[in-house]
Amino acid sequence: MALTGVQIFKLLPKTNCKKCGFPTCLAFAMALAQNKVELAKCPDVSEETKKTLGEASAPPIRTFNLGVGDKAVKMGGETVLFRHDKKFFNPCALAVNIKDNSSDDELAQKAAEVAASELNRVGQKLRVDAISIEYASNDSAQYAKAVKLVADKAPDAAIILNCKDAAAADAAVKAIAARKPLLYGATNETAEALANIAKTHDIPLCASAQGLEDLSALTEKLQGLGVNDIVLDSGAKTAKEIIEHNTQIRRSALKKNFKPLGFPVLNCVIRDDSTLEASIASVAIAKYSSIVILSSIEKWKNLAIFTLRQNLYTDPQVPMQVEQKVYSIGEPTPDAPLMITTNFSLTYFIVSGEVENSKVPSRLAVMDCEGLSVLTAWAAGKFTAAKIAQFIKDIGIETQVKHRELIIPGQVAILSGALEDKLEGWKITVGPREANAIPTFLKSKTV
Amino acid sequence: MSYIIPKESYNGKVLSVDFGKGNNALTVGGGNCLPFLSFEGELPHPPVIAYEIQDTVPEDWPDTVKNIYKDVSANPVTWAQYCQNELKAKALALRLVSTHPDRENRSTEDVAKIIKEVLAAIEVPLIILGSNHIEKDASVLVAAAEAASGSNCIIGKAQEGNYKTIVAAALAHNHKLIAMSELDINLAKQLNILITQMGFAKEKLITDPMCSALGYGLEYTYSVMERIRLAGLLQNDATMQPPILGDVGMYVWKVKETVASESDVPEWGTLEERGIAWEALTATGMLIAGTNLLIMRHPKAVKITEQTINELI
């Protein structure tokens, strides 16, 4: 829980020595409370104060990486229960599970699927982030061999060692120590042995328990054993357990500053039906999971899950933008209508949806207005006659269409005169004020 | 340290709305906590899924979902019976698309006839939707409400531009009413106030804050729904307590991900599974955000969503 300036002031030397650069200790305390300055600026602060303030300023959910390198996934660090309160920061990692007693071909195949899973959506590269290798063979040599094979074939993926046996886990970690695998997971019985491995190799450890009471006790035990990077597995199986446990964990961490549950959460959502699995994964993604383990990663499924994750992790305060370009809807001929709008994603989705509904093949020129809607962009001077004229000239549309008619949104009808002056040879037509009138409008143009 | 479950205390409650008649009548809403968090409240009525049917062959639906109904969709009565009897639909949503002036521009007399025929052929509750043409819906839904008098249907959607006649008709013929606004919590609140000021009880309202498909603004709908729920439950805002509708199918089955073939976009995988997943995941997102009533199209997507609901309650 963050301390107030006055609470911090009480912990300072109160000498007003000015060595920190502030005129008084109180002024320094106020700046500390707002995170504007670091405690280290005070040369005389006691060790005890350092510890107290350090704990108070630690984020409520610990942040660390799954995996290594530039594809590592940052986990934790969340600050809100609802995305509209601020935003969700670190998108949940997606992992696929495979058993170590699968054939070498199957192991290599799964690893290759993960390595090739990357898709581009609205300018972001999205992928399956991790592979979980399950210890099913009961043969630690086989486990280490399978882990090594998968890790080599998927060189960018994070590795999760789904193994509760200390000897097998130890051998596997040694085989791929540089990849910093997540060890999943320590139970009350195996806590000491697995904590030892995690500490030796400086890798994160997942605590697996049944219910949050046992889980908090287990994470305290692991912290006592010197493990700091902990992932939580509450034993949640059904969607109900997932949403309830994850909500309770997030609330405990954020509202109660309950340290034993201030860690990222892992959920396993494996189901027989792949679409159901995707649906349950969506519950986990929406409600606070940091790692979701799946049993299969078909392309259609990845696209749907990636998109849901991307949607929920967008910043509600920053309008999502679509790429500036001329979008073809249907299969427009050189004579097809040409419309223009701004690049606020919702504007684009609604306008393009209505153009599709019209069944009139058309071109929609989307102009970069920093993600503002039409009227806002106009008011902000980003969707003006001069800028639209420049955009139409620059985007090379004159080679794509035979005609010279541009349909502008009805909301900015006022621009039509100025635009005709600036775009020589073009006719400017004022379209509907609301998107739902577009189908009628486009159909009337083609008769 | 012993663990204390952090429970939220809520001041308000989602209103419960029933529709249909007799043994097949359904109730949605009624909960006094956030969706599926029954460790801290009561959630007496699980979300309901209605199958969407139309009053004309759905030529604009992609094959994945159009082909399912190809033998029955020429007639809304056979389509309705197929959903009720073969697909075991618990509710139906009849969308009167052919009344749109750009489609067949069908008359209100035809509407009345279709409604009566469909109601005579089914036992499950019916939702009656216009074509989303503001002016035409104002007369179509009045005729529909009259034709369905006494059947306790849900009629919609009343919007800012046409609510007056629709509200009056729902009131006169004792139906429930969907109030729809466009992705803005304040507009949703304002419309509910306008409608209740006409003497329409808030206990008979359903709020549709406008759905969006996965990848096409889902996050806006998601957050508007969460904020509506929080306002109704935490702040006890009576205008934000009607059950929420998620009209999923119509937004999903036109986006590129449910239409583009695998040969066009090989990196997106098989089209049929992709389309079904798109509808199911959109529905799951809406459920988590607070939707009480869903309208969907594909039987497999409905089945997956029902299984998800069963796991969540």
Interface residues (C-beta under 8 A of the other chain):
Chain A: F82 R83 H84 L119 R121 L212 E213 S216 A217 E220 T238 A239 K240 I243 E244 T247 Q248 R251 S252 K255 K256 F258 P260 D273 S274 T275 L276 A278 S279 I280 S282 V283 A286 K287 E298 K299 W300 K301 N302 L303 A304 I305 T307 L308 Q310 N311 L312 T314 P316 M320 S345 L346 F349 I350 G353 E356 N357 K359 N436 P439 T440 K443
Chain B: M1 S2 Y3 I4 I5 P6 E8 F36 L37 S38 F39 D60 P101 D102 N132 I134 L183 S212 L214 G215 Y216 G217 L218 E219 Y220 Y222 S223 E226 R227 L230 K254 V255 E257 E267 W268 G269 T270 L271 E273 R274 I276 A277 W278 A280 L281 T284 G285 I288 A289 K300 A301 I304 T305 Q307 T308 E311 L312 I313
